[in-house]
Each structure stands twice: as C-alpha cells, then as structure tokens.
Amino acid sequence: METYDSIKKAAEAVSGQVLLARRTLHANPELSFEERETSRYVADCLREAGIEFQPIAGTGVLARIEGRGDLRRCVVLRADMDALPIEEKTGLEYASRNKGVMHACGHDVHTACLLGAMLVLKRMSERIEGTVFGLFQPGEELCPGGASLVLAEDPFRDYEVAAFVGEHVAAEIPAGRFGFRAGQYMASSDELRITVRGTGGHGALPHTLTDPVVAAAAIVTSLQQIVSRNADGTIPTVLSIGRLIADGATNIIPPTVEMEGTLRTMDETWRGRAKRRVAEIAAGTAAAYGVEAEVKISDGYPCVVNDPALTARARQIVGRLWGADRVEELALRMTAEDFGSYTKRYPSVFFRLGVARTDGPTGGLHTSVFDPDERALDYGVATMTALALELGR
C-alpha cells in the first residue's frame, strides 16, 4: 500500500507539468508522421528531467530509464502522438492553432500521461526492476502505422520484454475508471480500393454502353456476403464502403467508378480469406455486368489481442491502486489500433482510460467537439507508473 500511495503522491507532484504538456500539445497538433514539433517538445521535457532518449520511426521518441537487477528485462510504455484532419470547434482557450488539425482522439492525453509517468519513474528509479522504455510513437492514425516502423527498427532486440503497455482514452467511461479485456479486443483493418471500368455515354441510351455505375452498386451489395457468410458465421466482421465516386451528371454515365472502404474482422486466418473473397466477388459481379473491376487492398493493422495472464495482473494492479470497483470489462470493438502490431510480437496489454466529463458534454472520439476531462491525467500518470513498476517484476 505504501508504494501505491507514494505513486499517487508522485503523480500529484507532476500534475501541473502534465496539464501544461497536454494543453501545449493540444494547441499544437500535428498530423501522422509530421509530429516534428511534438517530438521536439517531448524531447525537451525528457532532456530537462535527465532522461535518456533517442529518435525512432522518423518523428518518434524512445526514452529509457534503467533501474536495478537484470537491465535486459524491460517494460515498454507506449503513447501515440499524432492528431487528425479535423477542424476543432470546442472553443477552448487552448484549442488547436493549426487550422484543420485537431487532437480529436486523445493522443495529446496519451502523450502527456506517458511524459508524466516517465518523470515519476525517473524519481523512483531505485524501485524499477530492469529497464522501462517510454515509446512516444508517431503515425497511429495512418497506414502503415508508426508501430510497424518502430518494429522495423527492432529497438528491443537485446531485451526481454516483460510487458508492452498501451492506454487509450474512452469517452464513454467516466474519469477515474478503467476498462480491460483479455484476449481479442480490437479488430484488424484493411483498406479497400476498387475501380470499376466500363464505357460511359448518354444516360438516355444505356443500351449502347456498359454501365459501371450499376455494376458498382451491385458490387457494394454483393460484398456484404462476406459479412453474413464468414468462416463459421460467428466471427465479427465489418465491410463498409465509405466513398463512391461516379463523376458523371444527370444525363451522363461516366466510364469509371471509384470506391473505397474498410474490411475489419477479429480473426487473422479469416481476414486473409476475406480479402481474397473481396477480389473474387468484385471481379465476378463486374463480369456479370460486362465491365471490369480492379481491386487493391492495402494491408492495415492486425487485431489487438491482449495477453490473458498479463491483463489479469494489470487489472489487479489497477484495482489495488484505485479500487476494484473502478475497473470494468470492455466489449469487443470493431475499431482498430496499430498497437495490434505489438501484441503479435510481445506480451501486451491495451486498456482504456476513462475521460467522460460529469460537468458537461465530452463529445465523441474523432469529432470536432471532443473535450476530455483533464482530471483523467493524474489517473493515467499514476496507472502507467504502477504498471511499469509491477509488471517488470
């Protein structure tokens, strides 16, 4: 109990710095793989605290604090840093100064919490068993994802990773509460791009051409077979077409139609089969309408799968730190996260940090009015610190 109390007190001691960091980052958001000023700010904070760091994945920062014992055994704490192409409409004093760019997914909160945890861990380094890394990752919002670039550099090749830990804000969970789920948690995601080619012409003379618009509409409908007829009918699967451009006119049928969408599922084996089915269905449907379909699939993020034993330990730690009644079970999510790349390689746990306000609307993730409860910062700092200290033992 003494250790947990000291963690909370240490988190409170850096609360002002963490709040300033969050508001500074929020006011100066940067898009994926453009986080140069964000990285510079993080580096300046680490340098001032005497924490070693190095660049990683282009615009990322990897910090390191060594403790005692076997320094090859490590815990990695990860925060993503990029913002979204959204025009902020919160009206906050520290609202985004960069037009059309906003921290609408809470990555400013993640980064500030990790900064705070590293400041606390530096002061408590004598309690660290092994080494703790603070990974400030770029480009989570844009494929191929910053996680893939981090892993390509293989920065932990000389270490035994005991735990890879990530947190994400939850707009539906009140501040001061946490969410965990063992095993499968978040879906894989792949990007679909389909071009349907026919022969355009006058809308009043459809019998003289091969209509790619009608064929494209049929392809959109036919692709839903993948959702209803997955491997055994029980694997959660989503296929959504979010963009369809038929650039004709009221009386002009264009020669080509472009469509884009996403394929998400909870099973890696079925994921591969589903991608093949997309190409087969698109080609077959197009042929039935006398047109051609070109399918391009960009591989996205793998499923987020939390290590069951590690997740159970993390839940216990957070329960002891804040009270077991503050921890809740998370439902499966069809949203995706490039943290899944880490869960494929290392024992990992990805949890939710509640940020829902009680004094007004919070707004939803990826919206222009997202406004998390900043009281969650202290909870995030202390929780990441406790997980780093306990999971490394």
N, C-alpha and C positions, 0 to 999 in steps of 0.2 A: 504493500500500500504506500509506503514511503516513496518508492520510486515513482509511482503514478502521480502522487501529489507533487513531487518535485518536477515532473514533466509538465504538469498543468501550470505550475508557477513559472517555469522557464518559458513556456509558450506565452503566458501573460506578459512576461518581461519584454518580449519582442513584438507584442501586439501592435504597437504604434508603427514600427518599421514595416510590418507585414501589411497593415492597412494602407500605408503610403505606397508600398510597392504595388498593391492591387490597383489602386486608383491611378497611379502613374501608368501602369501597363494598360489599363482600360482606356485611358485618354489617348494612348498612342498605339493603337492596334496595327498589326501588320499581317498581310496575307501569307498563305503557306509558302514556305521556302524563301520568304522575303523578310524574315524576322531579324534583320541586322541590328536595328536599334534595340529591340527587345533583348537580343543576346548580349549586346554591349551593356545594357542596364544590369542584367543578371551577373555578368562577369564583374562589373564594378562592385556590386554588392558582395560577391564572393571574395574578391580581392581585399576589400576593406575589412572583411571578417577573418582574413588569413586562411581561407580555404583554397586548397589546390584545385585547379580546373584545367581543362583543355577543350579546344573546339572539337565538334563531332558532327557528322552528317551535314556539312556545309554551314548552316546557320544555327546549329545546336551547341549546347554546352554540357560537358560532363564533369561534374565536381566529385571530389574524393576526400573522405575523412578516414584516417586509419585509427584503429583502437588498439586492442591488446590481443594476445593469443595468436592464432593462425590467421595472418592477414590475407591469405588466399581465399578464405571463406568470406563471402560478401552478401549483402542485401542491396538491391537496386531499387531506389525510389524514382518513379518516373512522373513527369508532368509535361503536357503538351503546351505549346506557346502560341500557335497561330490563331488568327481571327478569321472572320467570314466576310464575304462581299455583301454586307447589309448596311443600309443607312440607318443609323441609330435615331430613335425617337423617344428616348427616356426623359430628356430634359434635365438630366443630372448636371451638376457643376463640373464633374469630371467626365462628361460624355466624350465620345470619340471626336478628336480633332482632325481625323483623316476621313475625308468625305467618301462615303460608300463603303467604309470598312468598320466593323464592329466586333467586339468580343461578345458575341451573342450565344456562345456555347460554354462560357465559363472557364476558358483556358487561362484567363488572367487570374482567376481564383486558384486554379491548379498550380500555376507558376508561383504565385505569392505564397501559397501554403508550403510548397517544397522549399522555397527560399527560407521561410521561417523555420522549417524543420532542420535544414542544414545549419542555420545559425544556432539552434538549440543543441543539435548534436555536436557541433564544434565545442560548445561549452561543457558538454557531458561526454567528451570523447573517452574518458577513462572508463566509462561504462559500456562502450562499444566492444563487442566480441567480433574481431576480424575487421572488415572494411565496409563502409557504407558509401555507395555511389548515389549522387543526385543527378539524374538524367533529365535535362531540360531539352525536350525533343521538338524539332520543327515539323511542320507539314503533316499533321494528323488528318486534316480535312481534305487532302488532295492526293489521289492515287499517283504514284505507287505507295505513298505514305512514308513519313520520316522514319518509322520503325524499321522498314526494310533497308533504309540507308544506314541506320545505326548498326544493324546486324551484319551488313555487308562489310563493315569495318572490323567486326568481331572484337570489340573492346574488352570483353570479359573472358577471352580465350585462356588467360593464365589464372583464372579464378574458378572457384566452386561457388556457383550462385545458389544460395540457400533459399532466396525468395526474390521474386520480381513483383513489385507492388505498384499499383496504379489506382488513382481515385478519379471520380468524375462527379460533378455536381448533379443533383437531382432536384428539378424544380417542383416535383410533386411530393417531396419528403421535407417535413419541417426542419429548420436549422436545429442542430443538436441531436439529430437522429441519423442512423446509418443503415445501409442496405447491403446484404451479402447474398450470394447464391453460389453453391458448389457445383462443379461440373459445367455443362453447357449453359451459357448465359446470353451471348450476343451472336447475331448471325454473321455469316460470310457475306461479302458483297462483291458483285462483278458488274461492270458497265457494259451495256449492250448498245451497239450502233448498227442499224440496218438501213441499207439503201435499196429502195425498190425502183427498178428501171423498166419503163415501158415506152410507148410512143405517145406524145402529147397531141393535142389537137382541139378542135372546136367542141365545146360542151354540148352543142346540139346534134353532133354527129358521132356519138360514142361507138357506133358500129364500124367506124373507119379507123379505129386506133386500138391499142392495148392499154387499158386504163390502170395506171399504177396506184391511183387513189383508192379505188375499190379493192384492189389486191392488198394494199397496206392495211385497210380497215379489217379485212379478213385475217390477215396475219396477226394483228393485235388480238383479235378474238381467239384465234386458234392457239396462240401461245399460252392461253390460260389452261390448256390441257396439262401443262407442266405442273401447275399448282395443284390441280384436282387429281392428277394421276402420277404422284411422285412414287418413290421407290416402293413403299408398302402402304401408302395412304396416311401415314402418321407423322411424317417429317414436316415440320413447319417450313413453308416455302412461300415466297412472295415474288411475283414478277409484275413489275409496273412499268408502263411506257409513259414517260412524263413529258416527252417532247415529240411532236409530229408536225413536220413542215411539208405542206403541199403548196408550193408557191405558184398557184395559178390565179384564176379570177372567176367571177360568177359564170362566165361562159368559156373559160379556158381550162383545159385539163393539162397539167404540167407533165413533162416526160419523166420526172423523177420525184420520189417522196423520200424524205429523210426522217428517221425516227430514232429516239434514244430512250433508254430505260435502265432499270436495275433488276438484277436477279439476286435473291437472298435466300439462304437456307441454313439449316442447323446441322448438316451432315456433309463432311468433306467428300465422301465417296459419291453420294447422290449429287453433290454440287458438280462434279466432273461429268456425270451422266446428263444432268440437266442442261449444261452448256452445249453438249452435243445435240440434245433434242431441240434446242433453240434453232440451231443451224438447219437441222433436218426439217422441222416444221415450217420455217420461213421459206426454205427452198421448195418444198413440196407444195405449199399453198400458192406461192408465186407461180409455179409451173402450171397449176390448175387454172390460173387466170391469164396465162400466156405472157407473163412478164418474168423478170429475173430479180432475185434478192441477194444482195451481198451482205454477209453478216461478219461483223468484227466484235470480238468480246475482249475487253481489257480486264485482265485478272486483277481483282481488288483485294480486300482484306480477308484473311481466314477467320473462322469462328473464334470468339473469345471463350475459352474453356478454362475455368478456374480449377486449380488443383484441389481436390476434396479435402485432403488432410491439412493442407496449408490454410485453406479457407476456414476450416473448423478452428484452427489455432487463432487465426486473425479475429474471428468472431468472439472467441473467448477473451482475447486481449482487449478488444474494444468494449466488451461487456464489463470487464473488470475496471476499465478506465472510466467509463461513463455510466455504467449500469446496464444490466441485461435487457431491461425494458426499452432501451434506446436503440436496439438492434432489431431489424425486421428482415423478413425473407423477400427477396426480389423475384419478380416474374421474368420469364423469358422475354427477350427483346429482339425484334427484327431489325433494329438499328445496328450499325456496325462500328467497329473501332479497330484501328491498326494495332492496338495492344494485343490483338489476337496473334500477331507475328511472334510476340514474346512468349505467349502461352504455349506455342508449338515447340519452343526450344527449352524453356526454363520452367521450373515450378513457380506458378504465378497466382496472384490474387488481385482481382479488379473489383473495387467496391464503390458504392455510391455515398456521397456526402450531401446530406440534406441542406438545401438553401432556400426553401419556401419561406416567404415572409408571413408574419402574423399581423403586420401593421399596414398592409396594403397589398396590391397585386404584385406577383412575382414576374408574370409573363412566362412564356414558354421558351424552351431552347430553340435556337435558330429563328427567333423573332426579333423585331426591331425594338421591342419594349422589355426585353429580358433584364430584370433587376434583382439579382440575388441578395439575400440577407447577409450582410457582411459579418454578422456575428458568427457565421459558419467558419470564418477564417481561423479563429482560435481553436475550434474543434478540429479543423483539418490539420493544423500545425501539430497539435499535441498527439493526434492519432497517428500521423505519419511517423512522428518521433518514436512513439511507443512500439509501433510495428517494426521499425528499424532495429530497435534495441532488443526486442523479444524474439523476432523471427531469425535473428542471426545467431542465436544461442544453440 
